[in-house]
C-alpha cells in the first residue's frame, strides 16, 4: 500500500492564562504519529475532548501545530502553496446549513474554488462542475438554487461536491453524519464509498457511530487525552481491542458490541 499522508510527532500546546478558569483550559495534543494509505479510509474515534477535532483541523490547515511534521506524497505540507494545499486536502464540516453561504447559489459555491485554485477557463469550469455534481448524485438544475432551498441530504451532497470539486487526495469528514437520521446516514456513507471507488479518494473520518465506522473504515485510531491509545486495522480494533479504554468506548457507543 502506498503511503499518502504521513504525520510525525505532531503536537499542539496551549498556554495557560490567569484570565481563564482551569475548566476552560484545552488539553495539549500529541505527540501524534500515523500514516494513511492512498485510497484508504482512516477513522478517528474517542470521547468528546479527546483531541479528534483538533487533530483534523491541524491536518486541514485550520490550526497551526506547535511542532511535528505532516507530509503528503512525501512532500512537507508546510512547503505547499495555499492553492496546492487546497487541491491536496479538503474538509467537510458537520452542518452544511452553517458551512454553506445562504446568500450564494450552488453554482457560485462550486465555481469559487476552481477560480481561486486552478487556471481553468470557463468551459473547463463548467465541465468540472457537471462532472462533480454527477459524482455526488445531483442534477445541474440545482446550480441556480440557494442552500436553504435544498433538503438536508441535498445540502450534504453539495458540501461533498464543494470538497470534491478540486479532485483532492484526501477528504476530512468531521462528524458529518451527526445531524442525519439513520437512513440518510447510510445514503451519505454509500455516496462516500462510491466516490472513493471512482476517484481513489482517501478519507479521514471522525465519528461516534461505531457501526458506520466499522462499515467504512480500513484503519481506526483511538484517541484519549490528546494521544493515540490504539492504531490498527478496523477488524483488529473491533475484534481484539488492546486497551480498557477502547473496550469501554466500543461498549458505550455500540450496545450490541461484545468482547
C-alpha positions in Angstrom: 0.0 0.0 0.0 1.4 3.4 -1.0 1.6 5.9 1.9 -0.2 9.1 1.0 -0.2 11.0 4.3 2.5 10.9 7.0 2.0 12.5 10.4 5.1 12.5 12.6 5.4 13.7 16.2 2.6 16.3 15.8 1.9 18.4 18.9 -0.3 21.3 19.8 0.2 23.1 23.1 -2.0 25.7 24.7 -0.6 28.4 27.1 -2.4 28.7 30.4 -3.8 32.2 31.2 -4.9 33.7 34.5 -7.9 35.1 32.7 -9.3 31.6 32.2 -10.5 29.1 34.7 -8.8 25.7 34.7 -12.1 24.2 33.4 -11.7 26.2 30.2 -8.1 25.1 29.6 -7.6 23.0 26.5 -5.5 19.9 26.9 -2.4 19.5 24.8 -2.4 17.3 21.7 0.4 14.8 21.0 2.9 13.7 20.1 0.8 12.1 17.3 2.2 9.9 14.6 0.4 7.8 11.9 0.2 7.2 8.2 -2.7 7.0 5.7 -2.6 4.9 2.6 -3.8 6.0 -0.8 -7.5 5.1 -1.4 -7.9 4.2 2.3 -10.3 5.4 5.0 -8.9 6.2 8.4 -11.5 6.7 11.2 -10.6 8.6 14.4 -12.7 7.8 17.4 -12.7 8.9 21.1 -14.7 10.6 23.7 -15.5 14.3 23.4 -12.4 16.3 24.3 -10.0 13.5 23.3 -8.4 15.7 20.6 -10.0 14.3 17.4 -11.2 17.7 16.0 -8.0 19.5 16.9 -6.0 16.8 15.1 -8.1 17.0 11.9 -8.2 20.8 11.9 -4.4 20.9 12.1 -4.2 18.5 9.1 -6.7 20.6 7.2 -4.6 23.8 7.9 -7.2 25.5 10.1 -5.0 25.3 13.2 -1.2 25.6 13.3 0.7 22.8 15.2 3.2 23.7 17.9 5.6 21.1 16.5 5.8 18.0 14.3 5.7 17.3 10.6 2.9 16.5 8.1 3.7 15.3 4.6 1.6 14.3 1.6 3.1 12.2 -1.1 6.5 12.7 0.6 6.3 16.5 0.4 6.0 18.5 3.6 2.6 20.1 3.8 4.1 23.4 5.1 6.1 23.7 1.8 2.9 23.7 -0.3 1.3 26.9 -1.5 -2.3 27.6 -0.4 -3.6 26.5 -3.8 -1.6 23.3 -3.7 -2.8 22.6 -0.2 -6.4 23.1 -1.2 -6.0 20.7 -4.1 -4.5 18.1 -1.8 -6.8 18.2 1.3 -10.4 19.4 1.6 -12.7 19.3 4.6 -16.4 18.7 5.0 -18.0 20.1 8.1 -20.6 18.7 10.4 -23.5 21.0 9.5 -23.8 22.1 5.8 -26.6 24.5 6.7 -24.0 26.7 8.5 -21.0 26.0 6.3 -22.7 26.8 3.0 -23.3 30.6 2.4 -27.1 31.0 2.3 -26.7 34.1 0.1 -24.8 32.4 -2.6 -26.1 30.0 -5.3 -24.9 26.4 -5.5 -23.3 27.3 -8.9 -21.3 30.1 -7.3 -20.3 27.9 -4.3 -18.8 25.3 -6.7 -17.3 27.8 -9.1 -15.3 29.8 -6.4 -12.8 27.0 -5.5 -12.0 26.5 -9.2 -11.5 30.1 -9.9 -9.2 30.5 -6.8 -7.2 27.3 -7.1 -6.9 26.4 -10.8 -6.3 28.1 -14.1 -9.4 26.5 -15.7 -11.2 28.5 -18.4 -15.0 28.9 -18.3 -15.6 25.8 -20.3 -13.4 23.7 -18.1 -15.1 25.1 -15.0 -18.5 24.2 -16.4 -17.4 20.7 -17.3 -15.8 20.1 -13.9 -18.9 21.3 -12.1 -21.1 19.0 -14.2 -18.8 16.0 -13.5 -18.7 16.7 -9.8 -22.5 17.1 -9.5 -23.0 13.8 -11.2 -20.4 12.2 -8.9 -22.5 13.2 -5.8 -25.8 12.4 -7.4 -27.2 15.9 -8.1 -28.6 17.5 -11.2 -27.3 20.7 -12.8 -30.8 22.1 -12.2 -29.6 22.8 -8.7 -26.9 25.3 -9.7 -29.4 28.2 -9.5 -30.7 27.2 -6.1 -29.7 28.6 -2.8 -28.7 26.2 0.1 -31.9 26.8 2.1 -34.0 25.6 -0.9 -32.5 22.1 -0.6 -33.2 19.2 1.7 -30.8 18.3 4.5 -29.3 15.4 2.5 -29.0 17.6 -0.6 -27.1 20.1 1.4 -24.7 17.4 2.4 -24.3 16.4 -1.2 -23.5 20.0 -2.1 -20.9 20.1 0.7 -19.3 16.9 -0.7 -19.4 18.4 -4.2 -17.6 21.5 -2.9 -15.0 19.3 -1.3 -14.6 17.1 -4.4 -14.6 19.9 -7.0 -10.7 20.1 -6.9 -10.3 16.3 -7.0 -8.3 16.3 -3.7 -6.2 13.4 -2.5 -7.8 13.5 1.0 -11.2 14.4 2.3 -11.6 15.1 6.0 -15.1 14.5 7.3 -15.6 15.8 10.8 -18.8 14.3 12.3 -20.7 14.9 9.0 -23.3 12.3 9.8 -24.3 13.5 13.2 -27.3 15.6 12.1 -28.8 12.9 9.8 -31.2 10.2 10.7 -30.1 6.6 10.2 -31.4 6.1 6.6 -29.8 9.3 5.4 -26.6 8.5 7.1 -26.2 5.3 5.1 -27.1 7.2 1.9 -24.2 9.6 2.5 -21.8 6.7 3.6 -22.7 4.8 0.4 -22.0 8.0 -1.6 -18.6 8.4 0.1 -17.7 4.8 -0.8 -18.8 5.3 -4.4 -16.7 8.4 -4.7 -13.7 6.5 -3.2 -14.2 3.7 -5.7 -14.5 6.1 -8.7 -11.8 8.6 -7.7 -9.5 6.7 -5.3 -10.0 9.4 -2.7 -8.7 8.8 0.8 -10.8 9.8 3.8 -10.1 10.8 7.4 -13.4 10.3 9.1 -14.3 11.5 12.6 -17.3 9.7 14.0 -19.1 8.2 17.0 -21.4 5.7 15.3 -19.4 2.5 15.6 -21.5 0.6 13.1 -20.7 3.2 10.4 -17.0 3.4 11.5 -16.7 -0.4 11.2 -18.6 -0.4 7.8 -16.5 2.2 6.0 -13.0 2.1 7.6 -9.8 0.4 6.7 -7.9 1.7 9.7 -9.0 3.1 13.1 -7.2 5.4 15.5 -8.5 5.6 19.1 -7.7 8.9 20.9 -7.8 9.8 24.6 -6.5 12.9 26.3 -4.8 14.1 23.1 -2.9 10.9 22.5 -3.4 7.8 20.3 -4.0 4.9 22.5 -4.6 2.4 19.7 -3.9 2.4 16.0 -4.8 -0.7 14.0 -6.8 -2.1 11.1 -10.6 -2.0 11.7 -11.0 -5.7 12.3 -8.4 -5.8 15.0 -9.8 -2.7 16.8 -13.3 -4.2 16.9 -12.5 -7.8 17.4 -9.5 -7.7 19.7 -9.2 -4.2 21.3 -5.9 -3.9 23.3 -6.8 -1.3 25.9 -9.6 -1.0 28.5 -10.3 2.5 27.1 -11.1 1.1 23.7 -13.2 -1.7 25.1 -15.2 0.9 27.1 -15.6 3.2 24.1 -16.9 0.4 21.9 -19.3 -0.8 24.6 -20.6 2.6 25.4 -21.2 3.6 21.8 -22.3 0.3 20.5 -24.6 -1.6 22.9 -24.6 -4.8 21.0 -20.8 -5.0 20.9 -19.4 -7.9 22.8 -15.7 -8.6 23.7 
